Every structure is written in structure tokens, then in C-alpha cells.
Amino acid sequence: FSNLLINLLYEKRFGPYFIEPVVAGLDENNKPFLSGMDLIGAPVYTDDFVVSGTATANMYGMCETLYKKDMEPEELFETLSQALLASVDRDALSGWGAVVHIVTKDGVISRELKGRQD
């Protein structure tokens, strides 16, 4: 799926879609797969974390500080929550919250975060 998005975005590079997609899931061996790309389809493959959007610069710093390998789903949710809320508070374009999806081999856990609304 990631390659399909890369090709789709690259075809429209002279009149791009203004998106920065993130593809996350589990492969056939239940290993995590993470991929991100910019608006013309330049891919980033990683095994730890991917950030995207208007608060990217802020989120990189928070994720590098808080993220550890092999975290449990609840610990990962808390880490993501802290990184997201701390980052969007410093970025006026990011909105008032987020939806966090934790993908495990047993299913997907989704929770909504509410940010400051002032």
C-alpha cells in the first residue's frame, strides 16, 4: 500500500495533493511496519516512529525524548499523548486535539485526545 501511495503522489508532483500520509500496520509476521512520505511521495521507512503534519518539528523532539523500544500499548499511548499534546500546544495550525490509534496483533485501540481550546 505504501508503494501505491508513493506512485500516486509522485504522479501529481507538479500539482500535488497537500497531504503527508503515514502508513502503519503489521506485516505477515506480526512485525510493525511504518512508512511516511511527503507531498510528492518521497518515502521514509523506519522501525521506531514517524511524524507528519504542521507540528513535525516539535513532535520530532518530543518523540526522540520520550520514545523507547518495545513499549506496552498503554505506555505507548501515554507517550504518544504527551508528545502530541505538548507539540500541538506550541503550534497554532495543529488544532485542538488528536485521535490516537494503537495497532496491536489483537486489534486497534483508538482514543481521542482533547487539547487546549484557548
C-alpha positions as CSV (number, residue, x, y, z in Angstrom):
1,F,0.0,0.0,0.0
2,S,2.9,2.3,0.8
3,N,4.3,1.9,-2.8
4,L,0.9,2.7,-4.2
5,L,0.7,6.0,-2.3
6,I,4.3,6.8,-3.3
7,N,3.5,6.4,-7.0
8,L,0.2,8.2,-6.7
9,L,1.8,11.2,-5.1
10,Y,4.8,11.3,-7.4
11,E,2.5,11.3,-10.5
12,K,0.9,14.5,-9.2
13,R,4.2,16.2,-8.2
14,F,3.6,19.3,-10.4
15,G,0.1,19.8,-8.9
16,P,0.4,17.9,-5.6
17,Y,-2.1,16.8,-3.1
18,F,-1.2,18.7,0.1
19,I,-1.0,15.7,2.4
20,E,1.7,13.8,4.2
21,P,0.4,10.3,4.6
22,V,1.6,7.9,7.3
23,V,1.1,4.1,6.7
24,A,1.2,1.9,9.8
25,G,0.3,-1.7,10.4
26,L,1.6,-5.2,10.9
27,D,3.2,-7.3,8.2
28,E,2.5,-11.0,7.7
29,N,4.9,-11.9,10.6
30,N,3.2,-9.5,13.0
31,K,6.1,-7.2,12.9
32,P,5.4,-3.4,12.8
33,F,5.5,-1.6,9.5
34,L,5.9,2.2,9.5
35,S,6.2,4.5,6.5
36,G,5.7,8.2,5.9
37,M,6.0,10.3,2.8
38,D,6.0,14.0,1.8
39,L,3.6,15.6,-0.6
40,I,5.5,14.4,-3.7
41,G,5.9,10.8,-2.5
42,A,9.5,10.8,-1.1
43,P,9.3,7.8,1.3
44,V,10.6,7.4,4.9
45,Y,10.8,3.8,6.2
46,T,11.5,3.4,9.9
47,D,11.1,1.0,12.7
48,D,10.6,3.4,15.6
49,F,8.3,6.4,14.8
50,V,7.1,8.7,12.0
51,V,5.8,12.2,12.5
52,S,3.8,14.2,10.0
53,G,1.8,17.4,9.7
54,T,2.2,21.1,10.8
55,A,3.8,20.3,14.2
56,T,6.5,18.0,12.8
57,A,9.5,19.9,14.1
58,N,8.0,20.0,17.6
59,M,7.0,16.4,17.5
60,Y,10.4,15.1,16.5
61,G,11.9,16.5,19.6
62,M,9.2,15.1,21.9
63,C,9.3,11.7,20.3
64,E,13.1,11.4,20.4
65,T,12.9,12.3,24.1
66,L,10.0,10.1,25.2
67,Y,10.0,7.0,22.9
68,K,11.6,3.7,23.9
69,K,11.7,0.4,22.1
70,D,9.2,-2.4,23.0
71,M,6.7,-0.4,24.9
72,E,3.4,-1.9,26.1
73,P,0.2,-0.4,24.4
74,E,-0.8,1.6,27.5
75,E,2.7,3.0,27.9
76,L,2.9,3.8,24.2
77,F,-0.5,5.6,24.4
78,E,0.7,7.8,27.3
79,T,3.9,8.6,25.4
80,L,2.1,9.5,22.2
81,S,-0.4,11.6,24.2
82,Q,2.3,13.6,25.9
83,A,4.2,14.1,22.6
84,L,1.1,15.2,20.7
85,L,-0.4,17.5,23.3
86,A,3.0,19.2,24.1
87,S,3.6,19.7,20.4
88,V,0.2,21.0,19.3
89,D,0.1,23.4,22.2
90,R,3.0,25.2,20.5
91,D,1.6,25.2,17.0
92,A,-1.4,27.4,16.2
93,L,-2.3,25.4,13.0
94,S,-2.5,22.0,14.6
95,G,-6.0,22.1,16.0
96,W,-7.4,21.2,19.4
97,G,-6.6,17.6,19.9
98,A,-5.9,14.3,18.1
99,V,-7.1,10.7,17.6
100,V,-4.5,8.1,18.7
101,H,-4.7,4.6,17.1
102,I,-2.5,1.9,18.7
103,V,-2.2,-1.1,16.3
104,T,-1.5,-4.5,18.0
105,K,-1.8,-8.1,16.8
106,D,-5.1,-8.3,18.8
107,G,-6.7,-5.2,17.2
108,V,-6.7,-1.5,17.0
109,I,-7.2,0.7,20.1
110,S,-8.5,4.2,19.3
111,R,-8.7,7.1,21.8
112,E,-9.5,10.8,21.3
113,L,-7.3,13.5,23.0
114,K,-8.6,16.9,23.8
115,G,-6.1,19.8,23.6
116,R,-6.3,23.3,24.9
117,Q,-9.1,25.3,23.3
118,D,-8.0,28.8,24.0
